[in-house]
Amino acid sequence: CNYNVIKDGEIMDEQELFRWKFGMRIRLRRAVIGLSQTELAERLGYSNKTIISKIESGKNEPPLSKVKAFADALETTMAYLMGWAENEFDLTPEEYELICKYRKADHHDKETVKHVLSRYQEDTDSAVG
């Protein structure tokens, strides 16, 4: 599906759109794991948060040599940061939905799920062995 993204009254070209999306993913992951721009900069070996701010805003393109370091620092995958994966864990929509449901479950229901999966794994292992 092709669509145009407009920022500051101008249609973004592909490179601008990539920088903007990459920056948004960094900002989102940073928020999810509770890191400030300064803390992320420190993890990546930058002396201050300026470069992080510029990358998050889409002003600067991330250095390709640092993409793996960004992914590691943000506890995610390169595929997610680069936009190759639909979500940060490269899950199918069904897998992602199941994880969301599991996270909303109470303790008892989570234990039930763990038990069922454990039994399934045992049955699978015995069938293979």
N, C-alpha and C positions, 0 to 999 in steps of 0.2 A: 504494500500500500504506500503510495507516494503522497506526501503532504508537505506543505511549506510551514516553516516555523518563522514567525516574525518577532524580532527583538528590536526595540528602539525604532519601530516603524520601518525596518528593513527586513527583507527576506534573507534568512541565513543561507549561505552556501554549504556544501557538504562538510567542508573542513570546520567551519564555524559551528555547525550543528554537532559534529563529533566532539569538539572541545567543550561545548556547553553540556552535552550529555555526560561526558567523562567527569566533568566538574560536579555535576549534580549527583552522580553515583558516589564520588568521593565524599561530598558533603553528607549524603544520606548515611553511608557506612560509618563515617566519623561520628555522626549523631547517635546511631544505633549502638556503637560500642562506647560512647561517652568520652570521646577525645576532643580536645580543643585543637585549633589550628596550630598553636604553639607546640603542643604535645606531639602531633603528627609530624611537624617539621623536625623535632628532636629525634623521633624514631627514624626519620629518613636521612638524618645527618645535615639538615639545613640549619643555618645559624639563626634564622628567624622565620616567622610565619608568612612573610611577604609572598614567596613563591606559591605557597599553598593557597593563599587568598586569590592570587592571579589565576591559578589552575582551576580552582572551584568556580570562579566567575566566568571562565571560558576565555579570558584574555590571553593566557599562555597555553600552549600545547604541552602536554606532559612529555618529559624526555623518555623516549622508548627504553633507554637503559634503566629507567627507574620504575617502570610499570610493575615488574615483579616485586620490587621493594614496597611499592604502594599497596599491592595486594596483600603482601605479608603483614605490613603494618596495620592494615585495616581488617585483617582476619577474614579475607575473602579470596576470590579467584581472579586471575588475570582476565579470564573469559568474561566475567561479570563486569569488571571495570571497562574493558574494551567494547562492551556491548554485543559480544558474541553469544552470550547466554541470556535468556529471558529474565532470569533472576540470579541472585548472588550465589546460589549453590548449584546452578546448572541442572535444576530439577525439572521434570515434566510438570505441567499444570496439575495433574492428578497427585503427584508426589507432594507438591507444594501445598495443595489443599489438605492432604492427610496430615501433614506436619502442623498446619494451622489448627486443625481440629484437635490434634493431640495436645498442643500447647494450651488449648482452652479447657481441656478435660480436667476433672478433679483428680486428686491423688489416687483414689480407688480405681477409677477408670484407666488411668495411666498404668497402674500395676497390672490390670487385666490385659491391656494391650501388650505389655512386656511379656507376660506369661504366654499369651497366644503366639507371639512371634518366637519366643524361645522354643515352644513346642514344635512350631513349624520348622525351625532350624534343625532341631533334633531329628524330626521325621525326614527332612531332606538329607541330612548327613548320613542317616542309617540307610536310606534308599541308595545313596551313591556308594557307600562303603560296602 
